Amino acid sequence: MPPLRLIYLGLAIWGAIHPMYYFVSYMQTEGTGLGGLIDAWYVNASTHGLVWDLTIAAITLTVWIVAEVSVRRNWTALIAIPATFCIGVSCGLPLYLFLRSRPVVG
């Protein structure tokens, strides 16, 4: 596997694990569950802006994935869409780049 693909894979794994550590730690400390975590995203203008920043990035990534999958027919790359919205852009983007950069068999 080329080094760049390994980097993408490593970043996707890191982007899944590292943010989840903080989300789970927050929910364990506060004991509020997912609803409390989502409420915390809108606690002030800074976090509100960050939520919108990541939401717009996630939507943009989704549009890009759908556009490229429709041309390249790399259907497995669609896995990056739920990864983006369920885990985060920090996982979805490198996962998509990993899946997109696989060798073309033809």
N, C-alpha and C positions, 0 to 999 in steps of 0.2 A: 504494500500500500504506500503510495507517495506520501512524503512528509506533510504536505499541505493538507491532505485528507485526514491524517492523524491529528493535526492541529485543530481542524474543524471538529472532529469527533471529541477531542479533549475539551474544547470550549463548550460544546453542547452538553457534555456531562457536567462540567463545572457550572454551566449556566442553569442546570437543573438542580444540582445539589446545594450550591452555596446560597442562593436566595431562599430556598426552602428551609434551610437551617434557621434563618432569621424569622421566617413566617411561623414556623412551628414553635420556636422559642418564644415569640410574642404571644401566640395563642396559649401556650402552657403557662406563661407568667400571668397573663391577664385573665385567662380562663373564659374568654368570651367567644371562642370558636371563630368560624369563618365570618359570621355576621359582624362581630366586633372588629375583625381585621379589616373588613371592607369599610366600616365606619371610620376607622383610623386613617384610611386613605384620604378622607375628606375633612380632616381635622383643621387644616389651615390652608392658606393660599399656595404655599410651597408644595405640599403633598398633593393638593388638587391639581396644580399645574403638572406635576410629575406623572400623575395618573393619566391626564390627557395626553401628555407627551408619549407615554408608552402605548396608550390606546391607538393613537394616530400611527405610530410606528408599526404596531401589530396589524392594523388594517392595511397599511401600505405593503407590508410583507405578504399578507394574504393575497392581495391583488397581484403582486409580482409572482407569487407561487402559482396561482391559478393561470395567469397569462403564460408563464413558461411551461407549465405542465400541459396546457392545451396544444402547444407547439412541439415540445420535446417528447411527449407521451411517456414521461417518467412518472407513472402513477404513484409509485411508492413515496415520492417527494411530498405528496399530499399529507403524509403523517406529520409534517412540520406545522400544519395549521392547528390541529388540536394541541400540539406541544406548545405553540405560541400562546394560545389563549388559556390553557390549563396550567402551564408552568410559567411562561414568560418569554419575551423577546430574546432574553439572554440565552435561552435554550433553543427556541424555534429558529432563529436566524442561522446560528452555526450548524444546527441539524440539517436545515435545508441546504446550506452550502456543501455539507458533507454528502448528502444524498445526490445533489446536483453534479458533483464532481466525480461521480463514479465513472469508471471506464465505459465507453460506448461499445456495446457488443453488436456486431453487425456483420 
